[in-house]
Every structure is written in C-alpha cells, then in structure tokens.
Amino acid sequence: MNRLWPTWLALLLVLLYAPARAEKVFDFNDRCRQAYHEIIQLKLNAGQQLLNAEKAQQPDNLIPYFLENYIDFFTLFFNEDPEEYKKRLPNRETRLDKMEEGPKNSPFLLFTRSVIHFQWAAVRIKFGNNWDAGWEFRRSFLQIKNNLQSFPGFTPNLLYAGAMQVAAGTIPDGYKWLSNLLGINGSIKKGMNRMNVFLRGTDEWSVLFHEEAVFYYCYLKFYIENDKPGVFQFIEKQRLDVVNHHLFAYLAANLNLNNQQSEKAEQIITAKNNSAAYMFTPVWDMEMGYAKVHHLDPAAAFYLERFIATFKGKFYVKDVLQKLSWHYYLQGDEAKAKACRQKVLKSGSTFSEADKQAQKEASSSQWPNKLLLQARLLNDGGYYRQALALLHGKNTGSFALPEEKLEFAYRAGRLYDDIGNDSVAILFYKQAIDLGKNRKEHFAARAALQTGYIFERRGDKQTARQWFQRCLNMDDHDFKNSLDQRAKAGLARCNNE
C-alpha cells in the first residue's frame, strides 16, 4: 500500500506546479483596432486577415472573435443570402460562450455580448424572424443597461444604450404587444442625449467607436428626430469619406435617396471606390436603380434588373420589381411591365411595408395613373419643378377615380411643401385628408403627418401635436406602422420627451 504513495505524490506535484491555463482577455490592441477599422469600411477580407493573425499569435484574446461578428453582421444584413445565414448562425452561440470566458471585472464582458445580440437582432429581422429578433433586442437592451450601471465610465455603453433607448421609444402600436412582453421602455430625448455625449467624447473608446456611432446617430437623427438638414450638416462637418469608406458611402447615398435627393445619391454611388477590396453587395444596384427611376431615366432598368438577378435575399425585392414594372409601364412596354408585376407576386417577402404595398398593387388589376406616377417619381427624386410642371393646370376634377383625386391632392400638397410654400401645401393636405380619411390608401395619414411637420418647423408645437395625433388616429391604412412610428416620434419631440 505504501508503495503507491510516490505515484500519488508525483501526480499531486504535477497538478500543483503545472502551468495554469492562460486567462482569456479582452485586448483591443493595435492590430484589432486596425481590423475593426477595415471591417467598418466594409473591407471585410482585410479585416479577417488581421483577425486571423491575431488569433494565431494571441489565442487567448477574445476581441478577434467579437469583431468576427461584425463581419457576419455586415455580410448577412446587406446580402441576406440564406445559405450564408445557415452557415454563420452557429457562430452566434459560439461567440457568446467565448465572451463569457473573459474576465468578470471587464466592461467588455457584457458589452461584447450586448453588441452580438444587437447585431443578430437586426439580422433576424432581415430573415423574417421577428420574434427571435425581439428577444435578441431585449437581451442586448438589458445587458447594456446592466453594464452602464456596473461601468458608468465605459463610454461605449452610451452609444448602444442611447441607440436602443431611442428605438424603443418609438415602437409603433402595431408592435406594442412585443415591447410590453419584452419589458422594453425607451426615451428619444434621453437616448439622443447619450449618443451626443458619446460623439463628443475624446477618450480612447469614443475615438475608436466614433465611426460606428456616426452611422447609427445619422439614421436616428434623420428618421426619429426628423432633423434632415441637421443630418447633412453633421455629415459635412464630420467630413465623412464617402469615397473610400463604403459604410459612409451607403449612409450618405441612402439618406439622400430618402431625402428626395436622387441626383446627389447617384453622384455618391458613382464616385465611390470600386476596388475589389470592399464587400460585394447588390444593394448598390438597388440604390442606383432607385436614383435613376426617380428621374425617369431609361438606365434604371439595367440596375434594377441586375439587382434582381444577383440579390439572394427577400427584403425590398417586391418593391424593386414594382419600380421596374412602373419603369416599363411608363416606357410603354406593357409586356415587360406585366411580367414584372407577376414576379412581384412570386418573389421576395412582405416583411417591409414597402413590399406589402407592392404586393397589394400587384394583386389588383389596376395600374397607376401615368401622369400622377411620373409626378410621384420626380417628386421622390427631388425634381420638384418638373413634377409641378406636369400637374400645372390640374385639380381633383381632372381625375376620374376617387383614389386618383386623393393622390393628386396629396401630391400637390407635398410638392408645394417641398418647395417651401407651406400655406398652399396645407390647403392641399387638408383636401387629401377629407378625401382619404376613410380609405385604405396612406395619403390622408401621410398628409396629417406632413402637416404636423410644417407646424413643428414653425415652432407651433401645440398645433403640430394635434396633427401628429390625427395621423395616429387614422386606422386600417397602408404603411400604418411606419407612419405611426414617425407620428409618435413627432409627439415625443413636441412633448420634449
């Protein structure tokens, strides 16, 4: 029996004196910072190569695995390839587990997990998994909230806490059941204040995550604060590189398109660096196609057709096919117009309200009034004078169908609104509301929203609130959730919330 003692003693000594396993760390060193910078520009391959080198030399550093989630996020969010989704989805759980191996006293422990959940929430929405997206958002929201309490001096908390607070503050009533179930509360004012504090920060983390913050901030300022002039002043003041930084190029082009500045969007897309070093995405063709179709440019078909041929996702496919059908319809090619309309019924999804609207139109036998359609597209592109010239001398009596009378009233109001003639715009908006308040089309609700914007610009918040509320009170119309979200944001601004 005693002869076994030396063996046990030797084993004990080995266990006691064997080198301990190296502790995992969150080391955002220079190579990781460079990788992050490459990834944020959408130079994903260059970023991955740097991360591979870091993992080989510093296998216990967790930051490379965190940054690889950005690569998956951008790839899936922009391209929506279902095969890539299936392949990359297991990475989510693996990375979340890896982050748990980090030191418990590090602010990066909860921060990295929160960002991973946040990114996967956005991805899941793109793939139609709204329930899973809601839970991802809730986890992200709670983790960053806890991290803010535990590490109040860790400034990146402000970026994500602020962005999520703003988003949660404008959840439309159509999704209120989800926010109530998930226990998410928000505030536009508090959220934007946090983001502003972060953007003004000069510590190393504020500097590192500044470009990412700019991206989120601009979208929230544009859509939630409705400060469109302020967004473009901010972009100009920041001197964003929209040539060599593809995320900024997308930001600037997309916001210009949605601000009825198609010509500017086209210039940005044309001027961007087309090196193969950047992530390939068909989204550029969609954006260019929209810019072209808004100027009734025959070249629109080339870009929209190429998008449909190369894009593997579902978001905005129906919307693109609708725009393509309109293009051929206005060109007089009825066969191609009808073929595109048939594809609307079979392709894409109805995850977005634009796609729902395209599906609804394709299911009907009616085609838009050509004159009103041309005016709409030109108006959407920022070619206001051309659109007004088309409608010159017309009134509601110039159109036979009730929906055409309604659209004319709204379109005239919007055009006068866009050129700064508020008084005439309000008259047409009120006419649109009278004609459409009990109809399914969105024009009446949108007219109420736009009227609210006019009074908000004038500083008459009391009257603006009335119009925003009127928009909210209109039920059962197209684009209900998105218009309600904007009206709620307007009310919150007027109430200083």
VMD Tcl script that draws the C-alpha trace (Angstrom):
set ca {
  {0.00 0.00 0.00}
  {2.79 2.38 0.92}
  {4.43 1.71 -2.44}
  {1.61 3.73 -4.12}
  {2.41 6.91 -2.22}
  {5.21 8.12 -4.50}
  {2.90 7.84 -7.52}
  {0.17 9.92 -5.85}
  {2.75 12.39 -4.62}
  {4.17 12.81 -8.11}
  {0.69 13.37 -9.55}
  {-0.09 15.95 -6.87}
  {3.12 17.82 -7.62}
  {2.32 17.86 -11.34}
  {-1.14 19.30 -10.68}
  {0.24 21.91 -8.30}
  {3.13 23.10 -10.39}
  {1.89 22.61 -13.96}
  {1.49 25.99 -15.67}
  {-2.06 27.29 -15.29}
  {-4.15 27.82 -18.42}
  {-3.73 31.38 -19.63}
  {-6.65 33.62 -18.72}
  {-8.77 34.89 -21.58}
  {-8.51 38.64 -22.15}
  {-10.23 41.48 -23.99}
  {-7.20 43.10 -25.60}
  {-8.27 45.73 -28.14}
  {-4.67 46.13 -29.29}
  {-3.41 47.99 -32.36}
  {-3.94 45.06 -34.72}
  {-7.53 44.57 -33.51}
  {-8.19 48.28 -33.88}
  {-6.89 48.18 -37.43}
  {-9.05 45.13 -38.17}
  {-12.11 46.92 -36.77}
  {-11.33 49.97 -38.92}
  {-11.09 47.81 -42.06}
  {-14.34 45.98 -41.24}
  {-16.28 49.21 -40.59}
  {-15.22 50.42 -44.05}
  {-16.65 47.11 -45.40}
  {-13.18 45.83 -46.31}
  {-14.11 42.54 -44.73}
  {-11.35 40.31 -46.16}
  {-8.60 42.64 -44.99}
  {-10.18 42.73 -41.54}
  {-10.45 38.95 -41.40}
  {-6.77 38.51 -42.31}
  {-5.75 40.75 -39.42}
  {-8.04 38.83 -37.06}
  {-6.55 35.51 -38.22}
  {-3.05 36.79 -37.47}
  {-4.13 37.98 -34.03}
  {-5.78 34.66 -33.18}
  {-2.65 32.78 -34.22}
  {-0.32 34.93 -32.10}
  {-2.66 35.73 -29.18}
  {-5.07 32.77 -28.94}
  {-6.46 33.94 -25.59}
  {-7.55 37.34 -26.90}
  {-11.36 37.40 -27.27}
  {-11.62 40.62 -29.27}
  {-10.98 38.92 -32.67}
  {-14.00 36.64 -32.11}
  {-16.10 39.67 -31.16}
  {-15.04 41.52 -34.32}
  {-15.77 38.49 -36.50}
  {-19.40 39.01 -35.54}
  {-19.25 42.38 -37.33}
  {-18.18 40.54 -40.49}
  {-21.12 38.15 -40.21}
  {-23.44 41.05 -39.44}
  {-22.49 43.15 -42.48}
  {-22.47 40.12 -44.79}
  {-25.90 38.91 -43.72}
  {-27.53 42.31 -43.23}
  {-26.64 43.65 -46.67}
  {-26.74 40.48 -48.77}
  {-29.34 38.31 -46.99}
  {-28.04 35.07 -48.51}
  {-29.99 32.21 -46.83}
  {-27.09 29.78 -47.35}
  {-24.70 32.17 -45.62}
  {-27.22 32.61 -42.82}
  {-27.42 28.85 -42.28}
  {-23.63 28.62 -42.29}
  {-22.97 31.58 -39.98}
  {-25.83 31.22 -37.48}
  {-23.92 28.71 -35.25}
  {-21.18 31.37 -34.82}
  {-23.60 33.38 -32.69}
  {-23.77 30.88 -29.82}
  {-20.07 30.07 -30.06}
  {-19.10 33.72 -29.73}
  {-21.50 34.42 -26.89}
  {-19.97 31.48 -25.00}
  {-16.46 32.73 -25.74}
  {-17.25 36.18 -24.39}
  {-18.32 34.52 -21.14}
  {-14.75 33.24 -20.73}
  {-13.47 36.79 -20.35}
  {-12.56 38.39 -17.01}
  {-15.64 39.20 -14.93}
  {-14.28 42.61 -13.95}
  {-14.01 43.82 -17.56}
  {-16.62 46.18 -19.07}
  {-16.15 44.29 -22.34}
  {-17.77 41.13 -20.93}
  {-21.35 42.42 -21.09}
  {-20.64 44.98 -23.80}
  {-19.47 42.41 -26.36}
  {-22.42 40.12 -25.62}
  {-24.85 43.03 -25.91}
  {-23.43 44.07 -29.30}
  {-23.57 40.49 -30.59}
  {-27.24 40.22 -29.57}
  {-27.96 43.65 -31.10}
  {-26.41 42.69 -34.43}
  {-28.21 39.37 -34.57}
  {-31.49 41.13 -33.79}
  {-31.02 43.19 -36.95}
  {-30.05 40.12 -38.97}
  {-33.03 38.11 -37.75}
  {-35.39 40.88 -38.85}
  {-33.89 40.67 -42.34}
  {-34.67 36.95 -42.40}
  {-38.22 37.39 -41.12}
  {-37.60 36.04 -37.61}
  {-39.22 38.93 -35.77}
  {-39.95 37.02 -32.57}
  {-36.32 35.90 -32.21}
  {-35.22 39.43 -33.11}
  {-37.32 40.81 -30.26}
  {-35.68 38.52 -27.73}
  {-32.22 39.34 -29.07}
  {-33.01 43.04 -28.72}
  {-34.26 42.55 -25.16}
  {-31.10 40.70 -24.12}
  {-28.96 43.38 -25.70}
  {-31.01 46.14 -24.05}
  {-30.77 44.60 -20.56}
  {-27.08 43.73 -20.85}
  {-26.03 47.21 -21.88}
  {-28.26 48.66 -19.16}
  {-26.53 46.48 -16.54}
  {-23.12 47.29 -17.97}
  {-23.88 51.00 -17.76}
  {-24.67 50.59 -14.08}
  {-21.57 48.50 -13.36}
  {-19.15 50.52 -15.51}
  {-20.57 54.06 -15.85}
  {-17.22 55.38 -17.08}
  {-17.05 52.95 -20.02}
  {-18.27 55.29 -22.76}
  {-19.29 52.75 -25.47}
  {-22.20 51.87 -23.19}
  {-23.66 55.28 -24.04}
  {-23.61 54.53 -27.76}
  {-25.65 51.33 -27.62}
  {-27.78 52.29 -24.61}
  {-28.66 55.54 -26.36}
  {-29.46 53.96 -29.74}
  {-31.67 51.28 -28.20}
  {-33.39 53.78 -25.93}
  {-34.34 55.88 -28.97}
  {-35.53 52.86 -30.95}
  {-37.60 51.56 -28.03}
  {-39.17 54.99 -27.58}
  {-40.83 54.91 -31.00}
  {-42.14 51.35 -31.26}
  {-45.46 51.67 -33.17}
  {-48.70 50.40 -31.66}
  {-48.72 47.50 -34.12}
  {-45.70 46.09 -32.26}
  {-46.59 47.39 -28.78}
  {-47.51 43.90 -27.62}
  {-43.91 42.87 -28.28}
  {-42.34 45.77 -26.39}
  {-44.70 45.19 -23.44}
  {-43.93 41.49 -23.40}
  {-40.19 42.08 -23.56}
  {-40.28 44.80 -20.91}
  {-38.57 47.44 -23.05}
  {-39.06 51.15 -22.32}
  {-37.45 53.97 -24.22}
  {-36.98 57.71 -24.43}
  {-35.98 59.62 -27.55}
  {-34.63 62.59 -25.61}
  {-32.52 60.58 -23.15}
  {-31.27 58.24 -25.88}
  {-30.18 61.03 -28.22}
  {-28.53 62.87 -25.32}
  {-26.46 59.78 -24.56}
  {-25.42 59.46 -28.19}
  {-24.46 63.13 -28.34}
  {-22.33 62.75 -25.21}
  {-20.59 59.77 -26.77}
  {-19.94 61.55 -30.07}
  {-18.34 64.47 -28.25}
  {-16.14 62.16 -26.20}
  {-12.36 62.23 -26.59}
  {-11.35 59.13 -24.60}
  {-9.83 56.19 -26.48}
  {-13.11 54.25 -26.74}
  {-15.12 57.22 -28.00}
  {-12.47 57.74 -30.68}
  {-12.36 54.03 -31.59}
  {-16.13 53.57 -31.97}
  {-16.77 57.05 -33.41}
  {-17.42 55.91 -36.99}
  {-19.93 53.30 -35.88}
  {-21.65 55.90 -33.70}
  {-21.90 58.30 -36.64}
  {-23.75 55.65 -38.66}
  {-26.41 54.99 -36.01}
  {-26.68 58.65 -35.00}
  {-27.37 59.87 -38.54}
  {-30.19 57.38 -39.08}
  {-31.82 58.19 -35.74}
  {-31.47 61.93 -36.30}
  {-32.95 61.59 -39.79}
  {-35.91 59.29 -39.04}
  {-36.66 59.82 -35.35}
  {-35.70 63.46 -34.74}
  {-36.76 64.36 -38.31}
  {-33.83 66.77 -38.45}
  {-32.91 66.17 -42.07}
  {-31.00 69.44 -42.62}
  {-29.13 68.75 -39.36}
  {-28.08 65.30 -40.57}
  {-26.49 66.58 -43.75}
  {-24.83 69.47 -41.92}
  {-23.43 66.91 -39.50}
  {-22.16 64.70 -42.34}
  {-20.48 67.71 -43.96}
  {-18.99 68.92 -40.68}
  {-17.62 65.45 -39.93}
  {-16.03 65.38 -43.40}
  {-17.03 61.77 -43.85}
  {-15.07 59.91 -46.51}
  {-17.86 58.72 -48.79}
  {-15.40 57.55 -51.44}
  {-13.16 55.10 -49.60}
  {-15.40 54.28 -46.63}
  {-18.21 52.18 -48.06}
  {-20.35 52.23 -44.92}
  {-20.33 56.03 -45.04}
  {-20.95 55.95 -48.80}
  {-24.02 53.77 -48.20}
  {-25.16 56.05 -45.38}
  {-24.87 59.20 -47.48}
  {-26.40 57.69 -50.63}
  {-29.29 56.05 -48.79}
  {-30.16 59.14 -46.74}
  {-30.00 61.36 -49.83}
  {-32.37 59.00 -51.63}
  {-34.78 59.15 -48.72}
  {-34.41 62.92 -48.60}
  {-35.55 63.24 -52.23}
  {-32.03 64.00 -53.45}
  {-31.56 61.28 -56.06}
  {-29.03 63.23 -58.09}
  {-26.75 63.56 -55.06}
  {-27.18 59.86 -54.24}
  {-26.22 58.95 -57.80}
  {-23.09 61.11 -57.57}
  {-22.01 59.38 -54.35}
  {-22.54 55.88 -55.74}
  {-20.69 56.74 -58.97}
  {-17.73 58.29 -57.13}
  {-17.17 55.56 -54.53}
  {-14.01 53.47 -54.68}
  {-14.89 50.32 -56.64}
  {-11.85 48.30 -55.59}
  {-12.38 44.56 -55.11}
  {-11.11 45.05 -51.56}
  {-14.64 46.01 -50.48}
  {-17.52 43.68 -49.75}
  {-19.60 42.92 -52.82}
  {-23.27 43.74 -52.38}
  {-26.07 44.09 -54.95}
  {-27.54 46.82 -52.75}
  {-25.56 49.40 -54.73}
  {-27.55 48.43 -57.84}
  {-30.81 48.84 -55.96}
  {-29.82 52.31 -54.75}
  {-28.63 53.39 -58.20}
  {-31.77 51.93 -59.81}
  {-33.97 53.95 -57.45}
  {-31.98 57.10 -58.17}
  {-32.40 56.56 -61.92}
  {-36.11 55.67 -61.83}
  {-36.80 58.83 -59.81}
  {-35.56 60.85 -62.79}
  {-37.46 58.70 -65.30}
  {-34.07 57.67 -66.66}
  {-34.16 54.70 -69.10}
  {-30.94 53.39 -67.48}
  {-32.95 52.47 -64.35}
  {-33.86 49.10 -65.85}
  {-30.22 47.97 -66.11}
  {-29.55 48.47 -62.37}
  {-32.87 47.16 -61.10}
  {-32.72 44.07 -63.33}
  {-29.15 43.35 -62.20}
  {-30.18 43.68 -58.55}
  {-32.97 41.16 -59.02}
  {-30.59 38.78 -60.81}
  {-27.83 38.88 -58.16}
  {-29.59 39.53 -54.83}
  {-30.37 36.38 -52.85}
  {-32.44 37.95 -50.10}
  {-36.08 38.96 -49.77}
  {-36.22 42.49 -48.35}
  {-37.35 45.10 -50.91}
  {-37.43 42.58 -53.77}
  {-41.13 43.20 -54.34}
  {-40.57 46.95 -54.07}
  {-37.77 46.83 -56.66}
  {-39.93 44.76 -59.01}
  {-42.75 47.25 -58.56}
  {-40.44 50.13 -59.51}
  {-39.25 48.09 -62.50}
  {-42.83 47.45 -63.58}
  {-43.55 51.18 -63.33}
  {-40.46 51.93 -65.39}
  {-41.58 49.64 -68.24}
  {-45.17 50.85 -67.90}
  {-44.08 54.48 -68.40}
  {-41.81 53.41 -71.25}
  {-44.82 51.86 -72.99}
  {-43.56 48.27 -72.73}
  {-46.70 46.63 -71.35}
  {-45.42 43.06 -71.73}
  {-42.38 43.67 -69.51}
  {-44.44 45.75 -67.08}
  {-46.93 42.88 -66.64}
  {-44.14 40.32 -66.36}
  {-42.53 42.30 -63.52}
  {-45.88 42.62 -61.79}
  {-46.31 38.85 -61.93}
  {-42.87 38.41 -60.40}
  {-43.92 40.66 -57.51}
  {-46.50 38.04 -56.53}
  {-43.97 35.20 -56.56}
  {-40.77 36.80 -55.27}
  {-39.40 38.29 -52.08}
  {-41.40 38.74 -48.88}
  {-43.81 41.13 -47.22}
  {-41.56 41.82 -44.22}
  {-41.33 45.53 -45.07}
  {-44.29 47.84 -45.58}
  {-42.95 48.88 -48.98}
  {-43.04 45.23 -50.05}
  {-46.56 44.83 -48.65}
  {-47.69 47.78 -50.71}
  {-46.06 46.37 -53.85}
  {-47.79 43.02 -53.24}
  {-51.13 44.75 -52.77}
  {-50.81 46.70 -56.02}
  {-49.67 43.63 -57.97}
  {-52.70 41.71 -56.70}
  {-55.03 44.27 -58.24}
  {-55.86 44.68 -61.90}
  {-55.38 48.44 -61.82}
  {-52.35 50.39 -62.96}
  {-51.43 53.84 -61.63}
  {-52.43 56.97 -63.48}
  {-49.39 57.70 -65.67}
  {-49.33 61.43 -65.02}
  {-49.56 61.01 -61.25}
  {-46.96 58.25 -61.32}
  {-44.49 60.44 -63.19}
  {-45.13 63.28 -60.75}
  {-44.64 60.93 -57.80}
  {-41.33 59.55 -59.06}
  {-39.99 63.01 -59.90}
  {-41.15 64.29 -56.51}
  {-39.42 61.36 -54.74}
  {-36.23 62.19 -56.63}
  {-36.24 65.88 -55.74}
  {-37.15 67.10 -59.22}
  {-39.91 69.31 -57.84}
  {-40.24 71.83 -60.66}
  {-40.53 69.10 -63.29}
  {-43.22 67.39 -61.24}
  {-45.15 70.62 -60.69}
  {-44.99 71.33 -64.41}
  {-46.73 68.01 -65.07}
  {-49.54 68.90 -62.65}
  {-49.86 72.52 -63.79}
  {-53.48 73.44 -64.51}
  {-54.82 70.26 -62.93}
  {-57.15 69.85 -59.95}
  {-59.05 66.99 -58.37}
  {-61.74 67.38 -61.03}
  {-59.15 66.48 -63.69}
  {-59.17 62.86 -62.47}
  {-61.96 60.30 -62.70}
  {-61.23 57.82 -59.89}
  {-61.54 58.65 -56.16}
  {-58.05 57.29 -55.45}
  {-56.62 59.49 -58.22}
  {-58.31 62.61 -56.81}
  {-56.86 61.72 -53.39}
  {-53.37 61.12 -54.73}
  {-53.42 64.37 -56.71}
  {-54.36 66.36 -53.58}
  {-51.57 64.75 -51.56}
  {-49.01 65.01 -54.34}
  {-49.73 68.69 -54.95}
  {-49.51 69.35 -51.22}
  {-46.20 67.52 -50.93}
  {-44.69 69.37 -53.89}
  {-45.64 72.78 -52.51}
  {-44.36 71.63 -49.11}
  {-41.04 70.61 -50.65}
  {-40.52 73.98 -52.37}
  {-41.35 75.84 -49.15}
  {-44.85 77.10 -49.94}
  {-46.36 75.92 -46.65}
  {-49.70 77.73 -46.88}
  {-50.68 76.18 -50.20}
  {-49.30 72.82 -49.07}
  {-51.57 72.81 -46.01}
  {-54.63 73.53 -48.17}
  {-53.89 70.52 -50.37}
  {-53.02 68.33 -47.37}
  {-56.40 69.15 -45.77}
  {-58.10 68.28 -49.05}
  {-56.26 64.95 -49.11}
  {-57.36 64.21 -45.54}
  {-61.00 64.97 -46.36}
  {-60.87 62.75 -49.43}
  {-58.95 59.88 -47.86}
  {-59.60 59.71 -44.12}
  {-61.85 56.65 -44.54}
  {-59.89 54.97 -47.34}
  {-57.16 52.32 -47.30}
  {-54.55 54.42 -49.09}
  {-51.91 56.05 -46.90}
  {-52.21 59.55 -48.38}
  {-54.52 61.03 -45.74}
  {-52.41 59.79 -42.82}
  {-49.24 60.96 -44.52}
  {-50.82 64.36 -45.21}
  {-51.62 64.70 -41.49}
  {-48.04 63.75 -40.63}
  {-46.58 66.25 -43.08}
  {-48.87 68.98 -41.75}
  {-47.57 68.20 -38.28}
  {-44.02 68.62 -39.57}
  {-44.88 72.06 -41.01}
  {-46.24 73.33 -37.69}
  {-43.32 71.76 -35.82}
  {-40.91 73.69 -38.06}
  {-42.85 76.86 -37.33}
  {-42.41 76.25 -33.60}
  {-46.17 75.78 -33.07}
  {-45.86 72.56 -31.09}
  {-49.44 72.57 -29.85}
  {-50.86 72.50 -33.39}
  {-48.18 70.05 -34.50}
  {-49.25 67.67 -31.72}
  {-52.84 67.79 -32.97}
  {-51.80 66.78 -36.48}
  {-49.47 64.02 -35.29}
  {-52.28 62.66 -33.14}
  {-54.65 62.87 -36.11}
  {-52.22 60.72 -38.08}
  {-52.16 58.19 -35.24}
  {-55.96 58.16 -35.02}
  {-56.39 57.01 -38.62}
  {-56.81 53.25 -38.72}
  {-56.53 50.48 -41.26}
  {-54.46 52.15 -43.94}
  {-51.28 51.30 -45.85}
  {-47.94 51.95 -44.09}
  {-49.78 52.18 -40.74}
  {-46.83 51.07 -38.56}
  {-44.16 53.23 -40.18}
  {-46.37 56.34 -40.27}
  {-47.42 55.77 -36.66}
  {-43.78 55.46 -35.64}
  {-42.98 58.84 -37.20}
  {-46.07 60.45 -35.67}
  {-45.14 59.07 -32.24}
  {-41.64 60.44 -32.64}
  {-43.16 63.82 -33.56}
  {-45.34 63.81 -30.45}
  {-42.36 62.88 -28.29}
  {-40.32 65.76 -29.73}
  {-43.15 68.23 -29.18}
  {-43.58 66.97 -25.62}
  {-39.81 67.23 -25.08}
  {-39.65 63.56 -24.14}
}
mol new
graphics top color blue
foreach p $ca { graphics top sphere $p radius 0.5 }
foreach p [lrange $ca 0 end-1] q [lrange $ca 1 end] { graphics top cylinder $p $q radius 0.2 }
display resetview
